[in-house]
Amino acid sequence: MNKIWLIIKREYLTRVRKKTFLLLTILVPLIIIGFYAAIIAIAIKGASEKESIAVIDNAALFDKSATSVGGMDFTFIDNETEESYKNKYQEKGFNLFLFVPEMDIDHPVQPRLYYSKSLGPATSGRIEGIVNGAIEQKRLIAANIDLQKLNSSKSNISLETLKGKGEKDETLAKVNSGVGFTGGFLVYLMLFIYGTMVMRGVMEEKTNRVAEVIVSSVKPFQLMLGKIIGIGAVGITQFAIWIFLVMGLQFLIPYIFPEFGAQLAAASAGGPQGGGGMLAVLGSLKSLPLGTILFTFLFYFLGGYLLYAALFAAVGSMVNEDPQEAQQMVFPITMPIILSFVIMTQAINQPDSSLAVFGSLFPLTSPIVMMGRIAYGVPIMQMLLSMLFLILAFLGTTWFAAKVYRTGILMYGKKATWKEMIRWAFRKS
Amino acid sequence: MSILELQHLKKYFSTQKAVDDISLSVDKGQIFGLLGPNGAGKTTLIRMITGIFYPDEGNIIFDGKKFDPLNDVSRIGYMPEERGLYKKMKIGEQAMYLAQLKGLDRQHAMKKIKDWFVRFEMETWWNKKVEDLSKGMSQKLQFVTTVLHEPKLIILDEPFSGLDPVNSNLIKDEIFKLAQNGSTIIFSTHRMEQVEEICNHIVLVNKGQKILDGTVKDVKQEFKENIFSIGTDTMPASLNGNAPFEIIGTKNTAHVLRIKEGSKPNDVLQFLLQQGISIHSFNEILPSLNDIFIKLVEGTSPARQFQTIKA
């Protein structure tokens, strides 16, 4: 036991003490946030850029006093024909020129859109929509339907959702799926990052031949377990730093953005019903069972990590110096991780579908899929069963990996196959 | 009093009988040479002694009791042929880590490490990383980490490879010192001149089996071919059939002769003295271990063939 502790300590300290660890821990979330902010900013900016379009409207579809229709600047051109203007619109500074021929609104003729440089599907779609809207309106008028009455008859209400026999449920489905996705994605990321870290560590020991020195002092199983636990502790440390950073940001936001802070305060004072939009989301977040979510997150992160890290260690012990070899060997392990991610994206929309329930029970996928379901509330039986399966599976893979590892770590020169690995596992010691 | 006794050890792999019924005994304080060509099964044998492999059959008796890898490994020091250290770790920390894994407590280990570092003039290396060391330097570090915990049994696999003569001598002296202080050393190598210089007792392994076992002196006696060198003024131009020897060559100024079967060295001297030839020197030429090694191993194919083993 004392020796495992020494190994854990070494694995942990050599990684945490590196300057790159601290740098990555702090920089990575900032980079991710910055990346998303940039995407959102670009998306908003792209949508808000106004196009200006020249229109010759021979069918009198549009109300000529309107200069801005559906987010586009319309300029109506009089005293020109299609033939004469199509040569001129570029000189006049328009990228787009729409020609609407004379038509019977019951039998519309295709309008023609000229463009100077390029035409995206979004823009042409928008113009189509505007033209169709105008034709529909004309038809309504022709059918003697009062437009004002039609508009006032439209309805736009949202549903109040109640759980079971009507227990109060203030969470929004969107928030649930968002929380589920974030949790599942984090577990997915951590499995990959720390799993491969374990694999690389084992490969390093094997290629440096230090493994033989160490296993003459400790059992191979102790070395493997020490490495897995040590690296797992690095992962938890990283998480702790991230949670700390997020909490810190929450305290800082009101000072950096006073307006937002005030809104936030009002929202928490007024309760979850207090506002719509952003504030409703925040309110909804507050009503989630955060303690339970955090606990299950930790459980599934650790369980999943232990399960997969053992397999990654086994693969690391199999390969020689060639990193490409490692990539091939590791494929059967990464596949279920990727599959769980796919199932998880389904589960956040349909948390009770049979696929989601199966995925959250099956131990190779449950660490990620269960996170997708957790915010919606999971029946306690399923939860306990899933946890039990995960623990059993973790013991199973560790047993398997230990057998493979013991042989693989001292084997040089030859590339082993999965078939051989399985034979090693079931061979008597 | 033997510290290590192997009784009918066997270890079969799926394609090879790596160790096939080897028994041997190593006395306390001995420097024991474990010899054999490449792939003879030495490494497998050593891995069983260090508790890395379990034998398929047979017993290992360590210090009078059945070998218990869990506890006994702390009394064994093993330096594998392929050296292994963590490249990115600082040298001092590395030595400390390996010492602690062998069960030394921190303070004790620190004192030992400092002693050894001073002895090997390595004090200034403490904060260097292994990747910054030359091959010879990391070799010295590896040796220090092997013997740091004062093991009763030290197993060194090719300890001098990559060392210059000065450092080789440094380590050789330490090996003698360790043996004098009661440690037993198992020394595995292909370099026969080192074996002759260092070892008391040797075992030669080939194809998984023991083919020679004895002290260096006995082995040489066993394989001697009654060859002597003799320094004389003159030599009879031709020897008649009565001479108890035949001349098979010259070495420097001396003649090399083989004594015929049934005759003794004294017969040779008598024969020559009777002829009035004055003699300056008369020495027996014993075969070198190198010759014995080659003679015994010759004829077996240099690489072992793979075969299917049904255990």
Interface residues (C-beta under 8 A of the other chain):
Chain A: K3 L6 I7 R10 T14 E204 E205 N208 R209 V210 A211 E212 V213 I214 V215 S216 S217 V218 K219 L410 Y412 S429
Chain B: R47 T50 G51 I52 Y54 P69 L70 V73 S74 I76 Y78 M79 P80 E82 R83 G84 L85 Y86 K87 K88 M89 Y97 L98 Q100 L101 K102 Q142 T145
